[in-house]
Amino acid sequence: MMANEVSMDEVRQLTEQHYQSFLQARLAGAKALARLDAAMQARHAVLPMPITLRELALLPQLRDASLLALARSPHSGHWSRDDIGDTDPAQELAGDAAYADFARVILEEAAAHVAAIHAGQLPYVADAAFATADSGVLARAARVAAYRDDAWFAPVIATLLPQVCVAPGTAKSAPSQSLAMALGHGVETIPTQASLEALRAALDQVRHAGIRKKLERNLKPAEKALRARSALPGLIGVS
């Protein structure tokens, strides 16, 4: 076995909790970091996750508090409405400039990608606009932007959420079921006026019964949460 080759057991062990693996590898040194990278690349070859790999490359730039938030949280890989009320790692990441910049880049790219699918510039394949393994990273990026309530987020979520929920044409499928639902949970978790409007727009358009059912559950709690959030001066926005 070559120096950076990893066994399937190592791939599984290192990638199941890759934020924890990164912290451990950082302490162990360059060889351990190289093995983690090799393990993530091996997993990517089987289960594509290009955005997750980009986030992994960002980790050395993050503050220790951000890394600990990701490593400690049981919700770093997936965030659902059942997790609302628990500590959201996105809240800590919202104060980290490096992660905030990353969130903007990947969300703007995602919105442009799904818009190109709807414009016919890219082929449409049901549930294939984004890797399922990347939905959690994109949804967390959206929550980071929502905690910050940055101005750029409004046009991005206005495009991304409705268009990821509905196929071009009349098909009842969607570009990405997993991202559609994850974004809906994010709106319920930390709504902004723009994200709530995007959720309503998505519900006006969605034809996929499963996505509709999930988003309908998000709507009223999101409306209530936005009223509560708006009533607290200084809560919206990160300086």
C-alpha positions in Angstrom: 0.0 0.0 0.0 1.4 3.4 -1.0 2.0 6.1 1.7 -1.4 7.9 1.2 -3.5 4.9 0.2 -6.2 4.0 2.7 -8.1 0.8 3.3 -11.9 0.8 3.0 -12.1 0.4 6.8 -10.0 3.6 7.1 -12.2 5.4 4.6 -15.3 4.5 6.7 -13.6 5.4 10.0 -12.2 8.7 8.8 -15.1 10.0 6.8 -18.1 9.1 9.0 -17.1 12.0 11.3 -14.8 13.9 9.1 -14.9 17.1 11.2 -13.6 15.2 14.2 -11.1 13.4 12.0 -9.8 16.7 10.8 -9.2 18.0 14.3 -7.4 14.8 15.2 -5.3 14.8 12.0 -4.4 18.4 12.5 -2.9 17.5 15.9 -1.2 14.4 14.4 0.5 16.3 11.6 0.9 16.4 7.8 0.8 12.6 7.2 -2.5 12.3 9.1 -4.0 15.2 7.1 -2.9 13.6 3.9 -4.6 10.3 4.9 -7.8 12.1 5.7 -7.7 13.8 2.3 -7.1 10.4 0.6 -10.0 8.9 2.5 -12.3 11.7 1.5 -11.2 11.4 -2.1 -11.8 7.7 -2.0 -15.3 8.2 -0.7 -16.0 10.9 -3.3 -15.1 8.4 -6.0 -18.0 6.2 -4.8 -20.4 8.8 -3.4 -19.8 12.1 -5.1 -19.5 15.1 -2.8 -17.7 17.9 -4.5 -19.0 20.7 -2.2 -18.1 18.7 0.9 -14.6 18.4 -0.4 -14.4 22.2 -0.9 -15.6 22.7 2.7 -12.9 20.3 3.8 -10.3 22.4 2.1 -11.6 25.4 3.9 -11.3 23.9 7.4 -7.7 25.1 8.0 -8.9 28.7 7.6 -11.6 28.5 10.2 -11.5 29.6 13.8 -11.1 27.0 16.5 -14.6 27.8 17.8 -16.0 27.0 14.3 -14.1 23.7 14.0 -15.3 22.7 17.5 -18.9 23.6 16.6 -18.7 21.3 13.6 -16.9 18.5 15.4 -19.0 18.5 18.5 -22.5 18.7 16.9 -24.4 15.5 16.1 -26.2 17.6 13.4 -23.2 18.6 11.3 -24.0 16.1 8.6 -27.8 16.6 8.6 -30.2 19.2 10.1 -33.9 18.5 10.3 -36.9 20.2 11.9 -36.6 17.7 14.7 -33.2 19.3 15.6 -34.6 22.8 16.0 -34.0 23.9 19.5 -30.6 22.1 19.7 -27.4 24.0 19.2 -27.0 24.7 15.5 -23.3 24.8 14.3 -24.3 27.3 11.7 -24.9 29.9 14.4 -21.2 29.8 15.4 -20.1 29.7 11.8 -22.1 32.8 11.1 -19.5 34.8 13.0 -16.6 33.3 11.1 -15.7 35.5 8.1 -14.0 32.7 6.2 -17.0 30.4 6.4 -19.4 33.3 5.6 -17.5 34.0 2.4 -17.5 30.3 1.5 -21.3 30.1 2.2 -21.9 33.0 -0.2 -19.8 31.4 -3.0 -21.4 28.0 -2.9 -24.9 29.4 -2.6 -24.5 31.8 -5.4 -23.1 29.0 -7.6 -25.9 26.7 -6.6 -28.6 29.3 -7.5 -26.9 29.9 -10.8 -26.7 26.2 -11.5 -30.4 25.5 -10.8 -31.4 28.6 -12.8 -29.4 27.3 -15.8 -31.3 24.0 -15.5 -34.6 25.9 -15.6 -33.4 28.0 -18.5 -32.5 24.9 -20.6 -28.8 25.7 -20.6 -28.1 22.5 -18.7 -29.9 19.1 -19.0 -32.5 18.3 -16.4 -32.2 15.0 -14.6 -34.5 14.4 -11.7 -32.9 14.6 -8.3 -29.4 15.1 -9.8 -28.8 18.8 -9.7 -26.7 18.4 -6.5 -25.0 15.4 -4.9 -27.2 14.2 -2.0 -24.1 14.2 0.2 -23.7 17.9 -0.4 -27.2 18.9 0.6 -26.3 19.3 4.2 -23.4 21.6 3.4 -25.5 23.8 1.2 -28.4 23.9 3.7 -26.0 24.9 6.5 -24.5 27.6 4.3 -28.1 29.0 3.9 -28.6 29.0 7.6 -25.3 30.8 8.1 -26.4 33.4 5.6 -29.8 33.6 7.4 -28.2 34.1 10.8 -26.2 37.0 9.3 -29.2 38.2 7.2 -26.7 39.5 4.6 -28.2 41.5 1.8 -26.9 39.1 -0.9 -28.9 36.2 0.5 -32.3 37.5 -0.5 -31.9 37.1 -4.3 -30.1 33.9 -3.9 -32.7 32.1 -1.8 -35.4 33.6 -3.9 -34.0 31.6 -6.8 -32.6 28.6 -5.2 -35.4 27.4 -2.9 -38.3 27.6 -5.4 -36.3 26.3 -8.4 -34.8 23.4 -6.6 -38.3 22.2 -5.6 -39.8 22.0 -9.1 -38.8 20.5 -12.4 -38.7 22.5 -15.6 -41.8 21.8 -17.6 -44.6 19.8 -16.1 -42.9 16.8 -14.5 -43.7 16.1 -10.9 -40.0 15.5 -10.0 -37.5 18.0 -8.6 -33.9 18.9 -9.2 -33.0 17.9 -5.7 -35.4 16.5 -3.1 -32.8 16.4 -0.4 -31.8 20.0 -0.8 -35.4 21.3 -1.2 -36.3 19.7 2.2 -33.1 20.7 3.9 -33.6 24.4 2.8 -37.2 24.2 4.1 -36.0 23.1 7.5 -33.5 25.9 7.5 -36.2 28.5 6.8 -38.1 27.1 9.8 -35.0 27.2 11.9 -33.8 30.8 11.2 -36.2 32.6 8.9 -35.6 35.9 7.2 -38.2 37.8 5.3 -36.6 36.8 2.0 -36.4 33.1 2.9 -40.0 33.0 4.1 -41.1 34.6 0.8 -39.0 32.0 -1.0 -40.7 29.2 0.9 -44.1 30.6 0.0 -43.1 30.8 -3.6 -41.8 27.2 -3.5 -45.2 26.0 -2.2 -47.0 27.9 -5.0 -45.0 26.0 -7.6 -44.0 22.6 -6.2 -45.6 19.6 -7.8 -43.8 16.8 -6.0 -46.1 15.6 -3.3 -43.4 14.6 -0.8 -41.6 17.9 -1.0 -44.9 19.8 -0.7 -45.8 17.9 2.5 -42.5 18.7 4.1 -42.5 22.4 3.1 -46.1 22.8 4.3 -44.9 21.7 7.8 -42.2 24.3 7.7 -44.4 27.3 6.8 -46.4 28.2 9.9 -43.5 27.6 12.4 -41.3 29.7 10.1 -43.9 32.5 10.1 -44.1 32.4 13.9 -40.3 32.3 14.3 -39.8 35.3 12.0 -42.3 37.3 14.1 -40.4 36.4 17.2 -37.1 37.1 15.7 -38.2 40.5 14.3 -39.4 41.5 17.8 -35.9 41.3 19.2 -33.8 44.4 18.3 -30.3 43.7 17.1 -30.9 40.0 16.7 -30.9 40.1 12.9 -27.5 40.6 11.3 -23.9 40.0 12.3 -21.6 43.0 12.4 
